[in-house]
Structure formats: C-alpha cells, structure tokens
Amino acid sequence: MNDINILRNSPLFDAAYYLEHNQDVLQAQVDPVVHFLEFGAKEGRNPSKKFSIAHYKKFLNRRHIQLDDENPLLHFINNREKLYACAPFSLTEDGLFLEMELAPGSFVRERSIINAAFNSRTKHLQLSQLTADYYNKLSIHHHSFIYECCLLSSSTKKLYVFLSAYGVHRSYPSFMRKTYSSIFDGYCLYIDDPTRQINFAQKAICFYYGTRDDSVINGISDIIKKICDIYNIEYNNITFISSSNGAFASICIACMFKDAKCIALCPQISVYQYYKYENKLDYFNTVFNKVSGISKQNNDNAQSEIFRFNLLPLLQNNVLQSKIFLFSNVYSPSDCIQMRYMQKNMNLKLQLGLNVITNNLFIFLAAIDNTNPHLAQPMESFCKIADLFLDGRIDTEDAISLFNANIAELSRYYHV
C-alpha cells in the first residue's frame, strides 16, 4: 500500500477537517492527502483534530528519535507499536498526546513524593476524626475493624481507590500499585483488606468480607464517603482500580456510588466458583459458616446478611448506574471459568478484545501465555486508557486500537 492509500485509510487523517482548516487547499481544489504529503506536514498543518504535528515532534525529541524528512503521521502509523512500547499514550480529541509514561518533571507525583507518603509515620484515628489534616499513612478505626490506608493528597477533585489483592500469606498491611499515583491526577487512596488480620486469618476468605456483624465493604464505603465530603469530590469522579479478590470487592463498592467507575483486572465473579476450581469447597464452606452463620453447601446463591459472594446480581441489573470495565486473561483456567460462568448466566457472547455489553458494562478478554496467567495483567497505561474511555474522553475506535496495542506489547513481554 502506497503512502497516499495509507493516509486515506487512516482514521487520523480527516480530509474534511483538513480542508475546513486550510481554505487555500479547498479553493485550489487540491487533493488534501496529496497536499498534506507534499506540503502540509512540512508546514505544520495538522491532518485531523486527533493528531498534532508539533506535539508529536516534541514527543519524539524527548526520546531522541530522529524524524528526518519522513512525514510525521506516516512515521507514527508505521512505528506505533514500537513507540507505544517505550511510552504508552493515547490521542485526545483536542489533538494532543496524553502520555502514559510522562517525561521527567511532568509526573502528577514524583516517585520521591510517593515513597515519602508510604514511608511516613502512621496516624491513628477514628473515622469521625478524619479531616483534611490527615493524609499519607493512616490507621482508621471504624466499628470493629482498623483500616490500614495511605491517602495521597491532590488539588484535583478526583479520587482513585486502589484495593490490595493479597491473600493470607502476605504480610499485613501491604499496598499494591503505588506507582499508579504518578499518572493518575487526583487523590489516591490505598487500602488493604482488614479481614486478613482476623484471628482465624489462616482460614479467612480474603475478599474484603469481614464478619457477619461487620462488613468491610460497608466500612470502606463509609471511608470513601467521608473523603468525598471532606474534599468535595463528586461520585462520578471516583475510580476504583484493583485485581483478583480486590477487583471483586471494588466492583461491589463501586456499585454503591452512582456514576463511579471501576477497572477490575482478572476479577472473580463468583467466589464459590473460585473455590470450586481450587478444590477447596470444604475449606470455603467451613470458613463461610464461621464468618456468616449461613450454611453454604452447594447453593451458589446463598448470601450473608451484608455481603454477596456472587457479582451477577449486580452486573445483571439493567439499572446498573456505575461504569464497570472488566479485564480477564482467559489463558488462565480460573479466569476462563469465571468468564464462562458469567457468559452462561448472563446470556452473553464474549470474544477476545473489547465487548460492549451495555453503556455501563465493558469486558475486555485477552489470551496471554504465562507461567502464572492470572497475574499476566495489564499495567497502569492500560488502566489509564480504560479510565479515559469510561470518562468519555476517548472514543471506542481509538480505545480499541490503544487497548490492542497495549495487550500486544504485554504478550511480547511475557514471551521474551
């Protein structure tokens, strides 16, 4: 395919846009693609509202990449995956690159600030005492649990909530995705599951359950509501990001906040199906009976008074008012079982790539080979794209292209 046809077939060249913003080309009745190739790019004329030549040149210069005399848009099209590997980015509607890996000095938070927050002295307080004076590492007492948290402050009225996804064998507390706060502009709240510190933690169900009498899910919801009240953050500016058991809990909590967003990586949809796959139903039944007082047996619809072990009632709801984005690596048998369970019980036809289920529910399936495929999950750049997509700042076509490039690079990483 020659250069002219490449540009004609690219969504990043908009002939109507080019003519509208270059009246001399319109009046001369010159083919806009030909003009852009011969003159327009050299003169800095943008091919569409989605591609800024000036910004792209700065992007390359910061990475010491020589453009020489090559057309900038053709260079991007021909090198997109390679460029994405060194610095993931997306194209925004105003024609600027929103880079996922920002240049030094351009991070939302520098790593030194993040490290200082997580290494700060822990402050102990009751939830009722929480004010704007409390941030960094916090031990928040609420009902019968102590919630180990780290809150990074911001001037942006957004809140990102990161729930850890550790089991009983990891020291408590431990926080996951600390570096994400370098690219997510807003307050960042990190919480570990206090269920892991219960006396019978060696026999605990680490899905942010708590006990029959005290729900950790409700406790975290109370903390989030308090933070939103203190900093005047609207619920539609909350994004939950987590994986596995933490993702399960994130979906539950996100559904308690109208218009909140949730990015759930390899989540369990049914905790019962998870333990069934792990051949630990006896273990699950014993612990479930202890913490909930309800006989689980083989009934997957059983629930405690305060917490469901099955997300289907939430996700099947036609009035789902939170935006949920699920990523699952179906190369992992346990994750594949969860998706098959969801597909069967929700009457879905899922395929690899992005599946738009409703305006508020999206499922992205990948098949990434790895020794532990459940942990072969995309990183912050993918989550950033998902957050922008759920916010409506990236259209579906661009989002699919960026998601696919990200997963392609992730697959290559695990194959090395």
VOGU-3710 file (C-alpha; in Angstrom, 3 decimals, decimal comma):
1> mndinilrns> 0,000/0,000/0,000  1,473/3,380/-1,006  1,618/6,421/1,262  -1,498/8,021/-0,221  -3,626/4,945/0,393  -2,198/4,513/3,905  -3,342/8,027/4,817  -6,702/7,654/3,097  -7,364/4,548/5,211  -6,134/6,084/8,474
11> plfdaayyle> -8,698/7,465/10,955  -6,029/10,031/11,863  -6,358/11,773/8,505  -9,639/13,628/8,180  -9,990/15,158/4,705  -12,988/17,288/5,703  -11,133/18,637/8,731  -8,028/19,367/6,622  -9,992/21,314/4,007  -12,020/23,185/6,616
21> hnqdvlqaqv> -8,850/24,395/8,355  -6,928/25,072/5,139  -9,107/27,200/2,908  -6,292/27,744/0,396  -6,220/23,997/-0,290  -10,011/23,951/-0,644  -10,004/26,873/-3,070  -7,189/25,353/-5,114  -9,227/22,128/-5,340  -6,144/20,092/-4,483
31> dpvvhflefg> -6,423/16,560/-3,135  -5,995/17,084/0,648  -4,000/13,861/1,093  -1,591/14,788/-1,695  -1,223/18,326/-0,350  -0,542/17,046/3,171  2,130/14,660/1,908  3,885/17,216/-0,297  3,462/20,438/1,659  1,087/20,320/4,627
41> akegrnpskk> 3,120/18,282/7,074  6,271/20,338/6,428  4,245/23,493/7,055  2,870/22,082/10,331  -0,712/21,642/9,133  -2,462/19,020/11,267  -4,159/16,125/9,430  -7,065/15,915/11,903  -8,193/17,028/15,316  -6,687/13,809/16,685
51> fsiahykkfl> -3,095/14,390/15,627  -0,861/17,349/16,464  2,333/17,504/14,390  4,017/19,958/16,767  3,257/17,826/19,785  4,371/14,659/18,041  7,729/16,226/17,190  8,209/17,219/20,838  7,260/13,680/21,817  9,990/12,288/19,535
61> nrrhiqldde> 12,593/14,840/20,557  12,229/13,956/24,237  13,071/10,363/23,310  15,908/11,290/20,977  14,102/9,812/17,972  15,023/11,353/14,627  12,151/12,085/12,264  14,424/13,285/9,450  12,308/14,087/6,375  9,655/11,430/6,994
71> npllhfinnr> 6,049/12,534/7,165  5,132/12,715/10,902  1,782/10,948/10,555  3,259/8,182/8,393  6,072/7,804/10,907  3,529/7,382/13,702  1,431/4,878/11,735  4,481/2,810/10,789  6,032/2,868/14,273  3,015/2,964/16,533
81> eklyacapfs> 3,625/-0,287/18,377  7,331/0,431/18,877  6,554/3,914/20,201  3,824/2,559/22,429  6,270/0,092/23,955  8,643/2,860/25,050  5,957/5,308/26,179  2,278/4,374/26,032  -0,011/7,222/25,078  -3,449/7,996/23,708
91> ltedglflem> -4,772/10,571/21,285  -7,255/13,016/22,732  -9,972/14,913/20,929  -8,094/18,211/21,151  -5,243/16,787/19,119  -2,755/16,285/21,936  -0,984/13,202/23,147  -1,801/12,188/26,678  1,264/10,180/27,505  1,013/7,328/29,959
101> elapgsfvre> 4,710/7,487/30,760  5,327/11,182/31,206  8,614/12,972/30,664  10,761/13,663/33,774  9,310/16,584/35,675  5,859/16,030/34,180  4,585/13,331/36,501  1,482/14,052/38,538  3,616/12,981/41,510  7,321/12,344/41,556
111> rsiinaafns> 8,426/8,965/42,880  10,153/10,614/45,839  6,829/12,105/46,986  5,100/8,747/46,647  7,819/6,927/48,584  7,733/9,549/51,338  3,965/9,091/51,703  4,199/5,319/52,095  7,149/5,584/54,471  5,539/8,228/56,673
121> rtkhlqlsql> 4,593/7,641/60,280  1,138/6,085/60,642  -1,534/8,265/62,225  -4,254/6,526/64,246  -7,756/7,976/64,349  -11,456/7,222/64,386  -13,281/7,714/61,099  -15,290/10,508/62,722  -11,994/12,356/63,359  -10,871/12,287/59,726
131> tadyynklsi> -10,287/15,789/58,331  -8,143/17,385/55,622  -5,299/17,439/58,165  -4,919/13,666/57,873  -3,160/12,146/54,853  -0,356/9,718/53,968  -0,373/6,554/56,135  -3,480/6,228/58,286  -4,972/3,618/60,608  -8,667/4,398/60,570
141> hhhsfiyecc> -10,732/2,803/63,338  -14,311/2,160/62,271  -16,647/-0,211/64,080  -14,726/-3,416/64,853  -12,010/-3,036/62,205  -8,880/-0,959/61,747  -8,409/0,054/58,115  -4,772/0,472/57,114  -4,705/3,140/54,425  -2,484/5,571/52,596
151> llssstkkly> -4,071/8,739/51,220  -2,099/10,893/48,786  -3,446/14,432/48,565  -4,154/16,403/45,403  -5,604/19,659/44,123  -7,721/17,780/41,575  -11,239/16,824/42,665  -10,940/13,168/41,715  -10,459/10,076/43,842  -8,694/6,872/42,799
161> vflsaygvhr> -9,174/3,900/45,115  -6,685/1,008/44,998  -7,591/-2,134/46,924  -4,790/-4,632/47,523  -5,338/-8,171/46,261  -3,205/-10,208/48,634  -4,137/-13,428/50,402  -3,316/-14,617/53,886  0,327/-15,373/53,137  1,407/-11,770/52,533
171> sypsfmrkty> 2,339/-9,524/55,464  -0,339/-7,090/56,574  -0,708/-4,337/55,591  0,668/-4,325/52,049  -0,313/-1,839/49,362  -0,441/-2,520/45,645  0,010/-0,246/42,608  1,832/2,518/44,471  3,411/3,849/41,263  -0,008/4,361/39,663
181> ssifdgycly> -0,376/7,567/41,648  2,352/9,086/39,461  -0,002/9,239/36,454  -3,487/9,383/37,965  -4,261/13,001/38,743  -6,371/13,091/41,883  -6,480/11,906/45,484  -5,197/8,332/45,665  -6,493/6,078/48,423  -4,807/2,731/49,102
191> iddptrqinf> -6,449/0,157/51,381  -5,579/-3,414/52,355  -8,179/-5,971/53,444  -8,509/-5,953/57,258  -10,136/-9,381/57,043  -6,568/-10,667/56,649  -5,743/-9,783/60,250  -8,652/-11,581/61,915  -7,577/-14,243/64,421  -8,673/-17,015/62,089
201> aqkaicfyyg> -6,890/-15,335/59,153  -5,202/-18,598/58,262  -8,732/-19,743/57,472  -10,061/-16,432/56,161  -11,861/-15,555/52,936  -9,832/-12,589/51,700  -12,489/-10,921/49,574  -12,978/-7,910/51,862  -15,753/-9,802/53,614  -15,155/-9,025/57,265
211> trddsvingi> -17,606/-10,827/59,532  -21,325/-11,409/59,708  -21,670/-8,440/62,069  -19,234/-6,007/60,460  -18,910/-5,616/56,696  -15,535/-4,452/55,401  -17,263/-3,491/52,150  -19,549/-1,128/54,041  -16,643/0,151/56,138  -14,593/1,105/53,072
221> sdiikkicdi> -17,684/2,714/51,577  -18,016/4,862/54,715  -14,350/5,925/54,442  -14,779/6,894/50,795  -17,937/8,880/51,540  -16,085/10,736/54,303  -13,188/11,603/51,988  -15,584/12,791/49,282  -17,356/15,006/51,816  -14,086/16,481/53,093
231> ynieynnitf> -12,682/17,279/49,653  -15,962/17,937/47,832  -15,458/15,110/45,343  -18,464/14,057/43,257  -19,158/10,330/42,997  -18,744/10,401/39,210  -15,118/11,388/39,837  -14,310/8,179/41,750  -12,400/5,386/40,007  -11,671/2,017/41,620
241> isssngafas> -8,685/0,044/40,305  -7,772/-3,416/41,543  -7,324/-7,046/40,572  -8,483/-10,524/41,574  -10,131/-10,539/45,024  -9,525/-6,794/45,322  -11,301/-6,313/41,989  -14,234/-8,370/43,236  -14,566/-6,025/46,208  -14,008/-2,938/44,041
251> iciacmfkda> -16,971/-3,838/41,852  -19,148/-4,310/44,928  -18,180/-0,927/46,363  -18,301/0,931/43,032  -21,917/-0,154/42,626  -22,685/1,683/45,871  -21,668/5,026/44,311  -23,796/6,285/41,441  -21,740/7,044/38,305  -18,468/5,840/39,868
261> kcialcpqis> -16,045/3,940/37,637  -14,327/0,610/38,263  -11,442/-1,032/36,413  -11,333/-4,662/37,536  -8,418/-6,827/36,390  -8,982/-10,607/36,381  -11,779/-10,397/38,961  -13,640/-13,312/40,442  -17,319/-13,083/39,567  -18,361/-15,923/41,865
271> vyqyykyenk> -16,247/-16,669/44,921  -17,885/-20,069/45,120  -16,751/-20,897/41,562  -13,226/-19,823/42,502  -13,007/-22,170/45,473  -14,658/-24,909/43,461  -11,914/-24,608/40,827  -9,263/-24,627/43,576  -10,802/-27,828/45,006  -11,331/-26,033/48,312
281> ldyfntvfnk> -15,085/-26,194/48,735  -14,821/-27,877/52,139  -12,484/-25,119/53,267  -14,793/-22,450/51,845  -17,904/-23,931/53,434  -16,236/-24,205/56,845  -14,968/-20,623/56,861  -18,129/-19,245/55,293  -20,206/-20,851/58,033  -17,895/-19,393/60,677
291> vsgiskqnnd> -17,999/-15,801/59,429  -21,550/-15,623/58,109  -23,553/-18,096/60,155  -25,130/-19,383/56,940  -24,747/-22,876/55,541  -23,220/-22,535/52,107  -23,165/-26,139/50,953  -23,655/-26,227/47,174  -26,018/-23,315/46,803  -24,190/-20,599/44,861
301> naqseifrfn> -26,981/-18,106/45,532  -26,622/-18,186/49,315  -25,557/-14,892/50,817  -24,886/-13,414/54,201  -26,940/-10,576/55,642  -24,469/-7,978/54,397  -22,429/-9,306/51,519  -22,903/-11,300/48,333  -20,317/-13,796/47,157  -21,640/-13,509/43,624
311> llpllqnnvl> -21,430/-10,398/41,446  -24,019/-11,488/38,894  -26,941/-9,803/40,704  -25,038/-6,524/40,420  -23,825/-6,927/36,846  -27,117/-8,304/35,537  -29,000/-5,324/36,858  -30,431/-3,351/33,945  -30,231/-0,181/36,007  -26,515/-0,506/36,759
321> qskiflfsnv> -25,511/3,106/37,392  -21,770/2,659/37,827  -19,391/2,129/34,921  -17,617/-1,227/35,167  -14,672/-2,262/32,973  -13,593/-5,891/33,366  -10,327/-7,278/32,017  -9,794/-11,031/32,064  -6,936/-13,168/30,786  -8,786/-16,269/29,640
331> yspsdciqmr> -5,497/-18,123/29,158  -5,763/-18,541/32,928  -8,060/-21,525/33,629  -9,512/-19,951/36,773  -10,283/-16,694/34,962  -11,658/-18,539/31,948  -14,072/-20,390/34,246  -15,224/-17,091/35,736  -15,889/-15,624/32,291  -17,690/-18,753/31,113
341> ymqknmnlkl> -19,818/-18,636/34,239  -20,643/-15,008/33,539  -21,280/-15,649/29,849  -23,636/-18,541/30,530  -25,637/-16,892/33,296  -25,901/-13,503/31,596  -26,546/-14,982/28,145  -23,547/-13,210/26,619  -21,456/-13,948/23,547  -17,964/-12,868/24,533
351> qlglnvitnn> -14,962/-12,788/22,231  -11,336/-11,703/22,503  -10,953/-7,946/22,605  -13,407/-5,319/23,784  -17,001/-6,443/24,390  -19,501/-3,643/24,911  -22,264/-5,247/26,991  -24,202/-2,112/27,962  -23,430/1,597/28,222  -22,079/0,881/31,702
361> lfiflaaidn> -20,514/-2,578/31,378  -17,463/-3,431/29,276  -15,473/-6,661/29,167  -12,035/-6,970/27,582  -10,781/-10,530/27,054  -7,166/-11,362/26,296  -5,259/-14,648/25,960  -1,755/-14,052/27,298  0,504/-17,055/27,825  2,483/-17,015/31,062
371> tnphlaqpme> 3,590/-19,416/33,791  1,004/-17,767/36,052  -1,537/-16,304/33,591  -3,806/-14,986/36,346  -1,043/-12,477/37,101  -0,492/-11,572/33,437  -2,433/-8,359/33,807  -2,017/-5,000/32,051  -0,357/-2,187/33,919  -1,062/1,489/34,551
381> sfckiadlfl> -1,082/2,575/30,886  -3,947/0,179/30,115  -5,827/1,334/33,221  -5,276/4,955/32,234  -6,775/4,294/28,817  -9,716/2,482/30,437  -10,296/5,396/32,812  -10,311/7,886/29,927  -12,583/5,589/27,925  -15,091/5,263/30,773
391> dgridtedai> -14,941/9,049/31,167  -15,844/9,509/27,500  -12,550/11,225/26,671  -11,519/8,532/24,192  -13,959/7,165/21,641  -14,448/3,440/21,169  -12,409/3,190/17,979  -9,338/4,845/19,459  -9,741/2,924/22,718  -9,804/-0,417/20,910
401> slfnaniael> -6,655/0,488/18,984  -4,837/1,508/22,160  -6,052/-1,486/24,170  -4,946/-3,875/21,438  -1,514/-2,245/21,132  -1,076/-2,450/24,886  -2,038/-6,135/25,024  0,172/-6,941/22,025  3,143/-5,401/23,797  2,256/-7,178/27,046
411> sryyhv> 2,105/-10,503/25,204  5,543/-9,897/23,691  6,884/-9,051/27,141  5,736/-12,376/28,576  7,044/-14,299/25,575  10,582/-12,964/25,922
//
